[in-house]
Amino acid sequence: MLKGAGVQYHREPRLDIALCKDLAMTMVFLPASDIPKYIAEGNVDIGVTGIDIVEENGDLEVQRVMDLGFGKCRLCVQAPVVKGVKDVRELAGKRIVTSFPNLTKKFFDPLDEELGVKTSIRFVSGSVEAACGLGLADAVVDLVETGTTMKVRSFYLDCSGSAGLEIVQSILTTEAILIANPQSTHKNIVDLLKHRIEGYITSKKFVMVSYNCSPEILAKVTEITPGKRAPTITQLTDGGHAVSSLVKKADVAKVMDELHLAGARDILVLELSNSRM
């Protein structure tokens, strides 16, 4: 993403610091879980981490600059399939293992108060999905990359030989985001990076569709390709028109079919390497 956004840097092997070539900026490579603290309380101006990490460190003041559209997953309460847990209330008062103790406590506190119980929440830094199978937990709160059960990703074994965890309830949806220090004295760099990354993300979502058409069908084909704002239309020497328009990558095959059926010709699809909107 940084390369696509035009951020040039060189990182020496085994070093966590890199100097940018074209910007007055130093890059520091840190664990995602530490980034909000360094931004809120240190001298770091901007960083990339997950919504889940920011919410887990809810007492830290950071500015959510933009969503980056990758690393999407959910933080979920998960229990062994063999237990057949259908209602998350069944887990209140039980043993929960997680890498997100604050979010887990925030989720279970209202249930504990409602049911008059006390849920035991224990922190582990990794291998959360193994906690049930190894006897440490009755359920876990962990990130799930897809909406399926955890039968493949995790490996839970009990005396019956059954395997897998399944989602009981989602707590939040997360993805990678760009965050900044609200008190940063380098707002120009923060804004510049935001615009560059926005441009790169847009270029990965869209392609440029170019085609020729007669004046009689111009209105019809431009309805098919309205673009982000409006299509670019150029008069040709033969009386026809050349049209260029941004189209979402996911829709491009369908759009090309519709243009051809409408009478457009010389239809080309051009990849974008970057953009500014």
C-alpha positions as CSV (number, residue, x, y, z in Angstrom):
1,M,0.0,0.0,0.0
2,L,2.8,2.4,0.9
3,K,4.7,1.6,-2.3
4,G,1.5,2.1,-4.3
5,A,0.9,5.4,-2.6
6,G,4.4,6.6,-3.7
7,V,6.1,6.4,-0.3
8,Q,9.7,5.4,-1.1
9,Y,11.9,4.0,1.7
10,H,14.7,1.6,2.3
11,R,14.7,-0.7,5.3
12,E,17.9,-2.4,6.3
13,P,17.6,-6.1,7.3
14,R,16.7,-6.6,11.0
15,L,16.1,-2.9,11.5
16,D,12.7,-1.5,12.6
17,I,13.4,2.0,11.3
18,A,13.5,3.2,7.7
19,L,14.1,6.7,6.2
20,C,11.8,7.9,3.5
21,K,13.5,9.1,0.3
22,D,11.0,11.7,-0.9
23,L,9.3,12.8,2.3
24,A,10.7,14.3,5.5
25,M,9.5,11.3,7.4
26,T,10.9,8.4,9.4
27,M,9.1,5.1,9.4
28,V,9.1,2.8,12.5
29,F,7.8,-0.8,12.3
30,L,6.0,-1.7,15.5
31,P,3.6,-4.5,16.6
32,A,0.0,-3.4,15.7
33,S,-1.1,-3.7,19.3
34,D,1.5,-1.0,20.4
35,I,0.8,1.6,17.7
36,P,-2.2,3.4,19.3
37,K,-0.1,4.0,22.5
38,Y,2.9,5.4,20.6
39,I,0.6,7.7,18.6
40,A,-1.5,8.9,21.6
41,E,1.4,9.2,24.1
42,G,4.6,9.3,22.1
43,N,6.1,11.2,19.2
44,V,4.5,9.2,16.4
45,D,2.3,11.2,14.1
46,I,0.4,8.6,12.1
47,G,0.2,4.8,11.9
48,V,-1.7,1.8,10.6
49,T,-3.5,-0.6,13.0
50,G,-6.9,-2.3,13.4
51,I,-10.2,-1.0,14.7
52,D,-10.1,-3.8,17.3
53,I,-6.7,-2.6,18.7
54,V,-8.0,1.0,18.9
55,E,-11.2,-0.1,20.7
56,E,-9.2,-2.3,23.1
57,N,-7.2,0.7,24.0
58,G,-10.2,2.9,24.4
59,D,-8.6,5.2,26.9
60,L,-6.1,6.4,24.3
61,E,-7.0,9.5,22.3
62,V,-6.3,8.9,18.6
63,Q,-7.9,10.3,15.4
64,R,-9.4,7.8,13.0
65,V,-8.2,9.2,9.7
66,M,-9.6,6.6,7.2
67,D,-10.5,3.0,6.7
68,L,-8.1,1.1,4.5
69,G,-10.3,-1.7,3.3
70,F,-8.0,-4.7,4.1
71,G,-7.6,-7.0,7.0
72,K,-11.4,-7.3,7.5
73,C,-12.5,-9.7,10.2
74,R,-14.7,-10.0,13.2
75,L,-14.1,-10.3,16.9
76,C,-16.3,-13.1,18.1
77,V,-17.3,-15.1,21.1
78,Q,-16.5,-18.8,20.1
79,A,-17.2,-22.0,21.9
80,P,-16.5,-25.7,21.2
81,V,-18.9,-27.2,18.6
82,V,-19.5,-30.2,20.8
83,K,-20.9,-28.0,23.6
84,G,-23.7,-26.8,21.4
85,V,-23.8,-23.3,22.8
86,K,-26.5,-21.3,21.1
87,D,-27.0,-18.3,23.4
88,V,-24.0,-16.2,24.6
89,R,-25.8,-16.0,28.0
90,E,-24.8,-19.6,28.6
91,L,-21.2,-18.5,28.8
92,A,-21.7,-15.7,31.4
93,G,-20.0,-16.7,34.6
94,K,-17.7,-19.2,32.7
95,R,-14.0,-19.1,31.9
96,I,-13.2,-16.9,28.8
97,V,-9.7,-16.6,27.3
98,T,-8.8,-13.8,24.9
99,S,-6.2,-11.3,23.7
100,F,-8.8,-8.6,24.1
101,P,-9.6,-8.4,27.8
102,N,-11.0,-4.9,27.8
103,L,-13.4,-5.5,25.0
104,T,-14.4,-8.9,26.4
105,K,-15.1,-7.4,29.8
106,K,-17.1,-4.6,28.3
107,F,-19.2,-7.2,26.4
108,F,-19.7,-9.6,29.4
109,D,-20.2,-7.0,32.2
110,P,-23.9,-6.3,31.2
111,L,-24.6,-10.1,31.1
112,D,-23.0,-10.6,34.4
113,E,-25.1,-7.9,36.0
114,E,-28.2,-9.3,34.4
115,L,-27.6,-12.9,35.5
116,G,-25.9,-12.2,38.8
117,V,-22.6,-14.0,37.9
118,K,-19.0,-13.1,37.4
119,T,-17.3,-14.1,34.2
120,S,-13.6,-15.1,34.5
121,I,-11.6,-13.4,31.8
122,R,-8.0,-14.4,31.3
123,F,-5.5,-12.9,28.9
124,V,-3.2,-14.8,26.6
125,S,-1.1,-13.1,23.9
126,G,-1.5,-15.9,21.2
127,S,-2.9,-19.3,20.4
128,V,-6.2,-18.3,21.8
129,E,-8.1,-20.9,19.8
130,A,-6.2,-23.7,21.7
131,A,-7.4,-22.6,25.1
132,C,-10.6,-24.7,25.1
133,G,-8.9,-27.8,23.9
134,L,-6.1,-27.5,26.5
135,G,-8.6,-27.0,29.4
136,L,-7.9,-23.3,30.1
137,A,-11.3,-22.0,28.9
138,D,-14.9,-22.7,28.3
139,A,-15.0,-20.3,25.4
140,V,-12.7,-17.7,23.7
141,V,-13.0,-14.2,22.3
142,D,-10.8,-14.0,19.2
143,L,-10.7,-12.7,15.6
144,V,-12.4,-14.6,12.9
145,E,-11.4,-14.0,9.3
146,T,-14.6,-15.4,7.8
147,G,-18.1,-16.0,8.8
148,T,-17.7,-19.8,8.9
149,T,-17.1,-22.0,12.0
150,M,-13.6,-22.4,13.3
151,K,-13.5,-26.1,12.5
152,V,-10.6,-25.6,10.0
153,R,-8.7,-22.8,11.6
154,S,-8.7,-24.0,15.1
155,F,-8.1,-27.5,16.5
156,Y,-10.1,-28.3,19.6
157,L,-10.1,-31.9,20.9
158,D,-12.0,-33.4,23.7
159,C,-12.4,-37.0,24.8
160,S,-15.0,-37.6,22.1
161,G,-12.6,-36.7,19.4
162,S,-14.7,-33.8,18.1
163,A,-12.9,-30.8,16.6
164,G,-13.6,-27.1,16.1
165,L,-14.9,-23.9,17.5
166,E,-18.0,-22.1,16.3
167,I,-19.1,-18.5,16.6
168,V,-21.7,-17.8,19.2
169,Q,-21.9,-14.1,18.8
170,S,-20.0,-11.3,17.1
171,I,-18.7,-8.4,19.2
172,L,-17.4,-6.0,16.5
173,T,-16.3,-5.9,12.9
174,T,-12.7,-4.7,12.3
175,E,-10.3,-3.8,9.5
176,A,-7.0,-1.9,9.1
177,I,-7.3,1.8,9.6
178,L,-5.1,4.9,9.4
179,I,-4.9,6.7,12.7
180,A,-3.1,9.9,13.7
181,N,-2.1,11.9,16.8
182,P,-4.7,14.7,17.2
183,Q,-2.0,16.9,18.6
184,S,0.5,16.3,15.7
185,T,2.5,19.3,14.6
186,H,3.0,17.7,11.2
187,K,-0.6,18.0,9.8
188,N,0.8,18.6,6.3
189,I,2.5,15.2,6.2
190,V,-0.6,13.5,7.7
191,D,-2.9,15.1,5.1
192,L,-0.5,14.3,2.3
193,L,-0.3,10.6,3.3
194,K,-4.1,10.5,3.6
195,H,-4.5,11.9,0.0
196,R,-1.9,9.6,-1.4
197,I,-3.4,6.5,0.2
198,E,-6.9,7.5,-0.8
199,G,-5.7,7.9,-4.4
200,Y,-4.1,4.5,-4.4
201,I,-7.1,2.7,-2.9
202,T,-9.4,4.3,-5.5
203,S,-7.0,3.2,-8.3
204,K,-7.3,-0.4,-7.0
205,K,-11.1,-0.3,-6.9
206,F,-11.7,1.3,-10.4
207,V,-10.5,0.9,-14.0
208,M,-10.8,3.3,-16.9
209,V,-13.1,2.2,-19.6
210,S,-12.7,3.9,-23.0
211,Y,-14.9,3.4,-26.1
212,N,-16.2,5.1,-29.2
213,C,-19.8,5.6,-30.1
214,S,-22.1,7.4,-32.5
215,P,-24.0,10.6,-31.5
216,E,-27.3,8.7,-31.6
217,I,-26.4,6.4,-28.7
218,L,-24.3,8.8,-26.7
219,A,-27.0,9.4,-24.1
220,K,-27.6,5.7,-23.7
221,V,-24.0,4.6,-23.2
222,T,-23.1,7.4,-20.8
223,E,-26.0,6.2,-18.6
224,I,-24.2,2.8,-18.5
225,T,-20.9,4.5,-17.6
226,P,-21.7,7.7,-15.5
227,G,-18.2,7.6,-13.8
228,K,-17.5,8.9,-10.4
229,R,-18.6,12.4,-11.4
230,A,-19.2,12.4,-15.1
231,P,-17.7,10.7,-18.2
232,T,-15.1,12.5,-20.3
233,I,-16.4,13.0,-23.8
234,T,-14.3,14.0,-26.8
235,Q,-15.6,14.9,-30.3
236,L,-14.1,12.7,-33.1
237,T,-13.3,13.9,-36.6
238,D,-15.8,11.4,-38.1
239,G,-18.7,12.9,-36.0
240,G,-18.6,10.3,-33.4
241,H,-17.5,10.5,-29.8
242,A,-14.7,9.0,-27.6
243,V,-15.8,8.4,-24.1
244,S,-13.7,7.6,-21.0
245,S,-15.2,6.8,-17.6
246,L,-14.2,5.2,-14.3
247,V,-15.9,1.9,-13.6
248,K,-15.7,-0.4,-10.6
249,K,-13.5,-3.4,-11.2
250,A,-16.1,-5.7,-10.0
251,D,-18.6,-4.4,-12.6
252,V,-16.4,-4.0,-15.6
253,A,-17.3,-7.3,-17.5
254,K,-21.0,-6.5,-17.1
255,V,-20.5,-2.9,-18.2
256,M,-18.5,-3.9,-21.3
257,D,-21.3,-6.3,-22.3
258,E,-23.9,-3.6,-21.9
259,L,-21.8,-1.1,-23.9
260,H,-21.3,-3.5,-26.8
261,L,-25.0,-4.4,-26.9
262,A,-25.8,-0.7,-26.9
263,G,-23.6,-0.2,-30.0
264,A,-20.4,1.1,-28.5
265,R,-17.2,0.0,-30.2
266,D,-13.4,-0.1,-29.6
267,I,-14.0,-0.8,-25.9
268,L,-10.8,-0.8,-23.9
269,V,-10.2,-1.3,-20.2
270,L,-7.1,0.5,-18.7
271,E,-5.6,-0.4,-15.3
272,L,-4.9,2.5,-12.9
273,S,-1.7,2.7,-10.9
274,N,-2.7,5.7,-8.8
275,S,-5.1,8.6,-8.7
276,R,-6.1,11.9,-7.0
277,M,-9.8,12.6,-6.8
